[in-house]
Amino acid sequence: MKLAATPILILAISLVGLFSSAQASVATLVVDAANQLVKCDDEKLEFRLLKPFGSQVGAFVQNTTVEPQKLQVKFSGLTEPRYDLYANGKYLGVKDSQELEQGLDLTVPGRIVDPNLVLCLETVRPLIEAEYSRLKDVRSSEPARICATLQQAMGWVRSALQIEKTYRSLTVVAVPEGRVLQRPNVPTRLDDEDTLASVNRACKLLHEARARMSKVITDQDLRNSAVMCLTPVDFATSFAVKNGKPYIQACVTNYCNLPVSGKIVLSVPDGWKCEKTNLTFSNLATGKSVRADYVLTRNKPNASLPKGVKVVAYLSVIQDALRADWVVNTIARTPDL
């Protein structure tokens, strides 16, 4: 019994040790006032020295992850005996220089925004920018109207992503006791409620814009491309040949913060047949995919292998009675044999 229990006990002790070690992992940031530099031992944190004002000294720290990061902040080379300490604009009280040199435990915040909203904004940004670049020099009314909306959309997205990023930061400033805090030149960091509201508002405005484009743009191609660029949904197809039979695969992946519904339809080439040519789906959630697999068989004995097969996705998103519809046409190409 003792022999059997020993390795289990050792394993338990080892796991406790690892857990304690992980829990104790705290980054150290050193603000060197004398040499005007900042050092940090955690690569997950970006940092820079704030512009000094007399004996006021501080640092800006950016969390590149979505989880909160514990941080011990140490100051060195201080010239005053006592300092007023501020973290993200909040007054933390008076600290003597020895206390600041020994280090204070702070936390760089993580993400509080719904990750589905951030995924939508990050994915849609290059799509909007590409469509704007394509249409900005077209001199007619509907492209101009679309571009005006896309310009606004770019502003919503950039602002929301910057606000979310800035929330995951820490500005720590030591001011000689009794002196006025000189506001550091850093991005404006909003509180929890305003951060959440800003990102939610950007996604809401995006949906209003795509629903408006879906309704008011009369040119079918322009309407379709405008809605598509405002709605981050990927549609990909592939074509393989197995035992002389074409195998077509089509996949819809939703990066939009709203659920997507629709259907995937295969156009069967002449001389071929397929048991089922469409797949209907509804409420595809953010980050999820739906796949349609099609196998073609010859309907005519001498039918040649098609060079490509047309596959179409008919897609829609609906929220609060606002609806947007668009179509994605693709050709699944015959692979080189």
N, C-alpha and C positions, 0 to 999 in steps of 0.2 A: 504493500500500500504506500509506503514511504517513497519507494522508487517511482511509482506512478505519479505521486503528487508533486514531486520536486520540479519537473520541467514545467508543469502548469503554473506553479508558484513563480518560477523565474520569468515565464512569459507575462504573467500578470504584473509583476514588478516592472518589467521592461516597458509594457504598454503605458503604465502609470507615468513612468519617467518620460516617455516620448510625449505624452499628453501634456505633462507639466512644462516640458521644454517648449512645446508649441504655444502654450498659454503665456509663457514668460517672454516670448519673442516681442521685443519692443524696439522700434527704430530710434536712433539717436541723431538729433540735429544740433549742430554747433554753430552759433552765430558769433563770429569773431569780429568784435567791434574795432579792435586795434588794427587789424589787417584788412578790414572791410571785405570779408568773404564768408561764405556759408558752406558747410560740409554736412553730408548725410550718408549714413551707411546702408540705406535701403533703396534699391534701384526702382522700387515701385512708386517712389516719391520723386517728383521733380521740384526743384527749389531755386530760389534766387534771393539775393540780398535786396532789401528795400533801400531806396534812396535815403541816405542819412540826413537828418536835420539837427545840426549841432551834435549833442550827445544822444539824441534819439536814434535807436537802432532796432532793426527788425528783419523779418524774413517772410516770404510768401512760399507756401508749400502746396503743391498740387498732387492730389491722389489720382494715380492713373488706373486704379482698380475700382470696383464697385463696392468693396467691403470697407468698413471703417478701419483706419490704421492707427494703432497706438504709437505715440511719439513722445520721447523725452527731449525737451528743448533745453539746451545749455547755452549760456552766454559767457564769453570770455573777453578780456581786454576792456572791461567797463571802467569808466572814469568817475562815476558818481556813486555815493554810498547807498542811495535808495532810489527805486524806480517804481513808477506806476505801470502796471502790466495790462495789456489789452490783447484779447484773442478774438479774431473775427469781429472786431469793433466792440466787444463786451469787456467792461472793466473788471479785472480780476483782483484788484486791490494793490496795496503797496508791498513790494518785495525788496529786501536788501540785496546788495550785489553778491554776497556770499551764497544766498539762496538761489539766485539766478545762475551762478556758476556751477552749483551742485546739480541743478537740473530740475525741471518741472514736468509733470506728466500731463500731456494733453492728447487730444484725439483729432485726427484729420477725418472729417465725415466721409461716409460712403454714399452710395446712391439711395435716394428715397423714392424716386420716380418709378412708376410702372415700367419695367424693362420692355414691354411690348410697345409702348409709346416711343421709347428711345430707338428701338429697332426700326420702327416705321420711319422716324425722322432721319436716321442715319442712312437708310437705304434709299429713301426718296430723293435725298438731296442731289446726288449726281444725275438722276433721271430728269429732274426739273432743270438743272443747269444745262444739260445736253439739249433738251427741247427748246429752251430759250435761245441758245446759240444757233440752233437750226433755223428758227423763225424770225430772229430779231431784225434781219435785213429785208424781209419780205414786205413790200409796200402795198398792203391791202388791209381792209378793215378787220376781218376776222383774225388773221395772224397778229395784228397789232393789239387786238383785244385780249387774245390769249397771252401774248407777251407781257401785257400790263398785269394780268393775273399772276403769271409765273414770277414776275419780279417781286410782287407782294409775297408770294409763297416762299421764295428764297429768303426773304427777310424774316418771315415767321420761323422757318426752320433753323436758320443760322442763330437767331436770337434765342430760341428755346434750347438748342444744343449748348450754346455758350452759358446760359443760365444754369443748366443741369451740371455742366462741367465745373463752373465756378462754385457751385454748392459744395462740391467735393474738394474743398481747399481749406487752408488755414493761413490766416494772416496774424502773426504774433509780433507785437511791438512793445519795446521797453522805453518809457519816457521818463527822464529825470523827475523825481517827485515834485508835484505842484506845478509843473509846466504844462502848457497846452499841447495836446496831441495834434501833430501835423498829419493830416489824413494821407495815408500812403496811396500811391498811384497804382491801384490794383483794380481788376474787374469788380463791379458791384455785386456783392453776394446777397441774395435774397434769403428770407427766412423760409422755413419748411412750407408754410401755407402758400406763399407767393411763388415759390419754386414749382410746386405741384400745379398751381393754377396756370402758370405760364406755359408749361409743357402741354397740359391738357388743352389749353386754348389754341396752341399751334396745330394740334391734331384735329381739333374741331373745325378750325378755319380751313384746313386742307380738305376736309370732307365737304364743307360748304362750297368750296371752289370747284371740286371735281363734280359735284352734283349740278352746279350752275353751268359748267362747261358741257355736261352731258345733255342739258336741257336747251341751252340758248344758241350754241354753235350749229349753224345749218350745214356747213360743209362736212360730209360724213367722215372723210379721212382726217381732217383737222380735228374734228370733235373726238374721234377715236384716239388719236395720238395725244391730245391734250389730257383726256381723262386717264389714259394709260400712264403718262409720265407723272401724274399726281397720285397714282395708286401703286405702291411698290409690291407687285405680284410678278413672280417669274414663271414663264412657261417655256419648257425645254422639251425637245424631242430627240429621239435617236432611232437608228435603223440598223438592224443586224440581219444577217442571212444565216439560217441554220437548216441544213439538209435541203437546201434549195428553196426554202420558204422565207419570205420577209417577216421579220419580227419588228414591229414598231412599238416604241414606248413613248408615252407622253406624260409629263409631270408638271403639275401646278404647285408652286410653293408660295405661301402667303407671308409677306413681310409687313403687310398693312396692320395697323392696330385694330381694324374692324374685321369681322368674319367675312369670308368671300364665298359666294355661291356661283354655280354655273354648270356648264357641261363641256365635255371634250368630244369633238366629233371628227371621225376619220372619213376621208373621201376615198373610196375604193377605186383603184385604177381599173381601166378596161381589161378584161381577161382574167380578173382576180375576184375573189369573194372573201368575206369576213363574216363570221357568225354574229358578232355584235360590233356595231360601228360607233357607238357613243356611250359615254359614261356621265351620269348626272351626279352632282354632289352639292351639299349645302352646308353653310356655317363652318367652313374650313377655318380653324383658329389660327391666330398669329404664330408664325414659326413652324406650322404644320404643312405637310405635303399630301397630295392625292395623286395616284398614278393609274394610268390606263395602259393596258397591254393588249396589243392586237396582233393576231397571226393571220397572214394572208395565205390562201391556197388558190391554186389555179382553177379558174372556171372554164378556161379554154386550154387544151393540151399544149399548144405551142406559144402560149402567152410569154412574152419576154419579161425579164426582171425589170420592174419599174426603176427609173433613175431617181425618182423622188415621190413621196406620198404626202399629200396635203393633209394637215391636221389643224383644226381650228378650236380655240378655246373661247367660249362665250361666257363672260364674267360680269358679276355685279356685286356692289356693296350697298347696304341699306342701313341707315341709322336715323332715328327720329323723323321718319317720313321723307328723308332726303335720300334719293337713289341716284346711283351712277352706274352706267353700263358701258362696256367696251368689248372689243373683239381682238383677239391675237391670232394672226395667221402665220403658220410656219410650214416649212417643207422639210420633212424627214428625208434626208439624203441617203442614197444608196452608198454603202461604204466601198472603198476601193478593194477590189478582189484580186 
